[in-house]
Amino acid sequence: MHKTSRISGGQLVALLLASRLSNCLLLTPNSLDGVTLTDSVLATLLSGILLFLLFLPTLLALRRFRGRGLIDVAYLHGRPMGRVVCIAYVLLCLFILCLDIVQFYDFAEKSMKAGFSVTALTVAIVAVAFAAAFYGIQALGRTALLVAAFSAVCLIVFSTALVPEMRLLHFSPTVGSGFPAILRRAVAELPRTAEVVAIGMLYPYIGGSRTGVAAVFSGLTVLFTALVSVTAMGVLGDFSSQVAYPYYTAVTAVQLGVFQRMDILIITVWLSTFFVRMTLFCTLFLSVCSRVLGRRSRVPAAVIATLLLAGFTLLVSGGMPVGGWPWVTAVYWWVLGAFCLILPPVLRLMIKNKRRGAV
Amino acid sequence: MYRDFADIPTGSGYAVDRECDTVSEKTPLSASLADNLILLRERFGISADLVIREVRVAGYDAALISIEGMVDRHMMANAVILPLMRMQEGYPDAKTLMREIRENVLGFVDLLEAKTAEELIELIISGFAAILIDGIGTASLGGLQAFMIRGVSEPSTEVSVRGSREGFTEAIRVNVSMVRRRLKTPQLTFEMTSVGTESRTAVCLCYMRDRVSQRLLRDVRRRLRHCTLDMVLDSGYIQPFLEGKRRSVFTGVDTTERPDTLCGKIAEGRIGVLVDGTPFALVTPYLFSEHFQSMDDYTQHPLYASFIRMIKYVSFFVSLLLPGLYVAVGTHHPEMLPSVFLLSFINSDRSTPFSLTVEALLIHFVFEIMREAGLRFPKSVGHAVSIVGALVIGESAVRAGLVSAPMVIVVALTSISAFVIPSLYGSIATLRFVFIVLGGTFGIYGVALGTLLLVISVCSLNIRGIPITAPISPFSLKAMRDVFIRSDWRVLSRKRFLVQNVVGSRIAEGEEEQPNA
């Protein structure tokens, strides 16, 4: 990524939001966590606040080193430190991409009912995402703006069309599930927002106003997550815990115009957001690789990563039960915690100590 | 106002661009007429169109040099040869004689002087008549251009209902005059240069000094200087040099055949590039949304113009995606269709021997063959090709069971829609095949994936620091007054639109240009 390829604060919000929507649309019974509909909305609101708090350490650290990203800050301490942080980010991007592939494969297998090979489609998406990553963050930011607008409009249309299908009975009293359950649900929602780690790397590429990006993103995430939860649970009620993807199941009930079913459209919307998410992390992956190994390493790095992810896809399609591993969410939590809560203040402290020593 | 890259003051616009000249060492003209004539004959070889008329002028040996067919023969005889032959003897030297000829004998509007063989040759081949006198190492040249040109006619690719019927012609000077006639401001500037080391094709940059971005102008000049072609026979030859590195099937440089459209673009801070011998002017930077604008939009009622514009956007998506979506739905997602339509679809599809993908590829391929044939054949035969095509493909192929009737409808609809945006036809026609293959392989997901890759490739395009997808993405609500809808002229005139001020432009911000731009 060239530092001349800037994106505006609005484009960054759109980029993060489009990426987040890919997770938001795949509302699962696990993510509902046994809370009632109204409590689920409260939990979503609470998770929005927690999400914003998760952004703060990174933002505060970056404010200190104006115009630099976390990797640049690490390099300020010295090349070894910079490389260690870079390798950590490379592994993080690969980890997120692997989990995305698992999620995609699982959803595709359960929902698409396609006449073609889902494995081939998954590999194609990985390859296309890496190819798209070469267009740079600026192009991705502009594309994300269009995708986010398109997805938002579609979500609103779907939810509006589903209003007649909602039942008042499904709206249970507030705090019926108890506050611990609501808090548990709110915390469980956080690992679904992997975008929070991206801000540390994207910060130098934001042109114009940077203030409010985290707040607006958190707010919009809350809004759309609540919309999806309300729609899914309002239509399906308790049945939502019986199906794999409640929102998707609810939307299949909509009939718009000549189209008998809306499942293809919701999958297309989801695929768009998923593409943005994959491309975002592929772009970050290539950016970090070129920082460590030089700009010429981008093509070999992309090829190697595509092959690795294609191999992982084959493992997943071969029956590797990754989706069922209960520790994945916990690992996700620890990883996010390390990159959002620990790394920024630690880097800040190390630089401060180094400067003191130099004086 | 004409200006040359090398700032040579001239009234003709045919000044020599010294920076573009590839002959690094210039040969000065000799004081000997015989030597100069030998030099010219050496350079032109046995070319039959070089005309050298040797005469005696006031007792000195002289020669009139021109290219046959490039100068007006009557003017040459009456305004040059006769007055020269009537001059009396008595001039002390050739230099005085030449000064007298320049000041009192020749009555040319364009009167230039050449001191080197290269300048002399370039001006002669541009239609100037040269006078060389024995004893002086300079030549006087007068503009006597009079070659056959096609008259001004209606543009064939940008027909307007209410607008002007004038289109550009092949003669650059006629085109310049058509632009000047519409923009009577001294701010309008024409910069002449030549491109092509062998063809020396005249190229003219048109812009408004008070509106164009100087960075933009410098960049266009630099790119033209770095044009390494030896032959430039059309504006399409230099278009890639203005585009820079191509990362998408779409481009930030486009053409127009209409002088009024070019004037509109110039008034928005863009640069027009007229190329001699081409009735199409290049315009840069060209935003993606401009493909959906036409001259008629601005002459009709805003409501109707907005409606037409929406139709154009819909047509774009129909022409690009409909065949791919049809193949995708028919092959992989038939459950999306209403049952009545589904039954009729299955019935028609069963009667054909090919899969839907092969059928779509085949029929689109045949359509493109017919279109190309209709375009290249003489007009009378072209009509016959259309009739045969319509009968063979539309009627016989369906009856023979080679293709299904819905597919013919899809192809017809797609093709008609593509003609709504003629400037994008090439890109759309190519991409359509890709989307058919994607739709046949991965269904709607393949089409969605292809669309996203296309969108990101278009979004990556910056033409000289200006994002061509602006003002859609990056988004500007204010600029939307002339994108999806066309606002009233009273609204449009409130604030002047300049392309360098478009949202996301790095020209306005003064930032460094992106390397890939």
Interface residues (C-beta under 8 A of the other chain):
Chain A: H2 T4 S5 R6 S8 G10 Q11 M112 A114 G115 F116 A120 L121 A124 I125 V128 A131 A132 Y135 G136 Q138 A139 L140 R142 T143 L145 L146 V147 V258 F259 Q260 R261 I264 I267 T268 L271 S272 F275 V276 T279
Chain B: R247 V329 T331 H332 H333 E335 M336 L337 P338 S339 F341 T441 F442 G443 I444 Y445 G446 A448 L449 L452 L453 V455 I456 S457 C459 S460 N462 P467 T469 I472 S473 P474 F475 G504 R506 E511 E512 E513 Q514 P515 N516
